[in-house]
Each structure stands twice: as structure tokens, then as C-alpha cells.
Amino acid sequence: MTASTTLPDSVTLHGHIVPTTLFVGGQWRTTEETFAVDNPATGKEIAQVHTGSAQDALDALDAADRAQRSWRSVAPRDRAELFRRAHAALLARADEITTVMTLESGKPLAESRGEFALSADFFLWYAEQIAHLHGTYAPGSRGGYRIVTTHQPVGPSLLITPWNFPLLMIARKAGAALAAGCPVIVKSARETPLTCALFVQVLEESGFPAGVVNLIHTTSSSSVSEAVMADRRLRKVSFTGSTGVGSTLLRQAAPGIVNASMELGGDGPFLVLDDADVDLAVEQAIVCKFRNAGQACVAANRIIVHASVVEEFTTKFVAAARALKVGDGFDPKTEIGPIISRRQLDTVTRLVEQLREIDADLLTGGSAVESSGYFFEPTVFAVRDRTSAVCKQELFAPIATIYTVGSTAEAIEFANDTTYGLAAYVFTRDLSRAVTVSEHLDFGMVSVNRGIMADPAASFGGVKASGLGREGGHDAINEFLEPKYLAITVD
Ligand code: NAD
């Protein structure tokens, strides 16, 4: 393992030294301006981080462009070896990374550890795939020549990630890009740049060559992305975040025909059919809804329950929601951490006000918790209205909404009545029914009798307004590869 280059600036958090600068062309780089990163559990500043400009991002693109020829030529086994080293280096720094993740995102330490384990697993999985990337060989359809198809890396890639899973989002994306042979420019989320910085430092220390991984923190995401997207050397943008920003990036990608992958918002329906194991459905709905304080793209956004089991489900679900302990992520008893920011807490409060105004009953919660941090009570509504705007949007909050339906057909129709198409959930004891229902759901992913679905080997992604492309599985690496066909004349 090579040592990290000199850190020109850093912050010490719980005894761990964390870089606070950009990383461009193999060097940690300071800038003139900095921005504050807060701990959402206390509302207090934990670090000042250097903010990059459009020029810093263009310098990163320059470095990525220079690195691409040599990076794409690294032998598969050597590239896989770098991944294995990075995997080991990540594991060696588990305490440090999970501590910083909880500090800046607020999520309970147990959730940080779960996210960390999955992120490291992605790196191992990609390491195992690199040596298996191959093409095809066939005779020409009427003979006379041979058709050889290989895959080549798309080229320098801009990776933009959100704050809700500060390590997983970037490990999943960067892992796929680097496995394919693409150098990357990582644009961290403003709220959680420090976890991202530690991840990039792990890659640096594991021996990924200068220019192959670059990191930009910024308070001006749009000027950074506009500058990089307008430069012909950029060949790919891979984005995870809201549908609105994804759509802006697609417009920016259009003039240069920049290849784009989009992991966007969700409006996940959670179907509990009349033959469901209600206790299992309640247990999984609690995880699916309240994990990360509801700030997950695959969260259960509408819990749709058959009338014959709705009373039992609702009674048990409300009791379980009420029992969840809200608090600082470092308290081992905490099950729900804070909302990411004051601004987002205000949004959650407004959503509750809107739900109170429609045909819906508040069953528990409904208020922010008195604190200097940004806590909100786990909240449950039984909703009869299905047409108000608040019923048709991604809540992204610890607010559960339960809807009652009279039949499976009605459940499917309501589930599909959304512009989104990311994750859906079906709870039933009948496997053949689960298959039929899942075939009728217009979603990229359907989970049967499970409230969590991310896995390194699975193709993760959505349809409709939830995105384009997939992350995880072989599809993730293919997002960063382009087929190249060679016609070879044979005598
Ligand atoms: P966001 O779209 O506001 O921000 C995401 C990232 O884009 C951040 O790094 C932000 O700084 C950057 N950004 C914002 N405006 C930009 C611009 N004009 N140009 C370039 N970059 C810009 O989303 P958010 O609030 O951070 O995250 C929540 C959203 O992300 C939710 O809609 C959620 O569903 C979605 N999400 C989707 C997935 C998925 O895999 N489908 C995973 C996690 C989150």
C-alpha cells in the first residue's frame, strides 16, 4: 500500500484525520473559500471544507483525460488487484469511516456500519468481475470475414452523488466506472463530503494512479457540472439524486451527446395483499419506511393494504413506529437519526401540514422534536385521499402513509399511478401470485416479502421518471463500456 500524499488541510474528528480539500491529478488541493459541514444531530459545525470552482473541475477533467490511456490498458488482473487492496484498506478503516458517516449524515451507527459493509462488498464484487469482462467472436453472416466485438471504456466520467448514502452511492458508482477502465471525477454531496474524501483517500493509498480518481467538493454544483459537461473530453455522466436535477443534467448532456446514467427519485408502493404474513409485512415496512429517517429513494412511499388485513396491519405498524427511538446516531439505542438539515426538516414539517389538510387521519407523531438537532417523530397517517399533490410525491421523510384497497387489481392500479418507477414491494404467502403481481407493476425492481433489496450482484435502477441505466450487477460495469466491432477479413 502506498502512503497518502501530503494533506494540505484536514480536520480531526473523534481522533480521525479527515482530508478537507479537493483531490485533483493525484494531489490534495486547497482553494480560497471553504464551506461549513454540520452534524445534523446537534446543528453544530464539524468542519470547514474547501469549495472547488469550475476551473478546479476542468483541471480534474484534464487529469482524468491524461490518465485514461494508461488506465484502460492496465491488465485486468492488475486492476482487480487494486480493487482487492482497496477492499482490504476500506475494511481496515471501518471505524473511522462509519464514525465520520454518522457525524455528517446523522444516521445511527448501526446503519452506517450496514452501509459500510455493503459498500465494501461492492468493491469485492467488482474485483471478482474484472477478469471476466470479455467480447464475442462470430463468422460474418455470409462468411468471408470475422466479427469480433470487444468492449472499451466510455472515457472520463463525471459522478455526482447525494448525501443520503454518503459511501454506498459513490462506492457503487466509482467501483463500476473504475472496473470498466474509466477515470472519474467525483462530485461529492455538499452535506456529506467527508465520507467521500475518506473513500477517495483509500483509493489513493491503495495505489490507483494519479488522475484516475479525482474529487471535487463544491457549493456551486451547477457551475461545476455545466463547465465539465460542456467539455468534449467528458464522455459520461452518472448521477444519483432528484429527478429535477437529473433532467437538467440530461439537457446539459444533449449538445455533446454525453452518455448518461440516472438513478433518480422514487415513489415506492408497498403492497400488503389479503393473504400476507401481516407480522412480517409490519416488520419489513418499518425498516423500508424508517431506515435513514425515511430519506431513501427505495423507501415505502405509499403503503397499500387490502381491506381485510388493514386494521391488524395498521394497529401493529403504528405501535412499532411509536416504539422507535429517535436520537443521536452515536447512542446505541437510537433507531432513527436526524433529518439531514434544517431546510429539510422544514420541508418535512410542511408535508405533515399538507397531509393534515386532506382526507387523512394522523395516527402517531407529526411534530419535530425539541432539540438543536433536526429530529422528527416517526409519523403515520391513514390516507383516504389519493389525488392531492402531497399523495403523488416522494415524501423522503419519516412519514408513513397507509392507503386501503378492496382488491389486488385496485392495489396494482394505484401502485402504478405515479410518474416514478423505482422500487415496489409485494407481501403475499402465494409465490405464483407474487410473480403475477410483480409482472404488472411498472417498476425497475420488485421485492417479494422483503423490505430491503440492494446487493452488489443485483441490477439496481428504475424506469419512467426514476431513471436510466442500472447500478450493481454486470449491468453496472456495462454502463461504463461501449461495444466496439472489428470486421476482420480472412482469406
Ligand atoms: P439533489 O438532486 O438535490 O442532489 C444530488 C446531487 O446533485 C448532490 O451532489 C447535489 O449537490 C448535486 N446537484 C444539485 N443540483 C445540481 C446541478 N444543477 N448540477 C449538478 N449537480 C447538482 O438530490 P438530494 O436531495 O441530494 O437527494 C435526494 C434525491 O435523490 C431523492 O429524490 C432520492 O430519491 C434520490 N436518490 C435516488 C437514488 C437512486 O438510486 N435512484 C439513491 C439515492 C437518492
Boltz pocket constraint, residues with backbone or C-beta under 6 A from the ligand:
constraints:
  - pocket:
      binder: B
      contacts: [[A, 160], [A, 161], [A, 162], [A, 163], [A, 164], [A, 165], [A, 187], [A, 188], [A, 189], [A, 190], [A, 218], [A, 221], [A, 222], [A, 225], [A, 226], [A, 240], [A, 241], [A, 242], [A, 243], [A, 245], [A, 246], [A, 248], [A, 262], [A, 263], [A, 264], [A, 265], [A, 266], [A, 296], [A, 297], [A, 298], [A, 394], [A, 396], [A, 422], [A, 462], [A, 466], [A, 467]]
      max_distance: 6.0
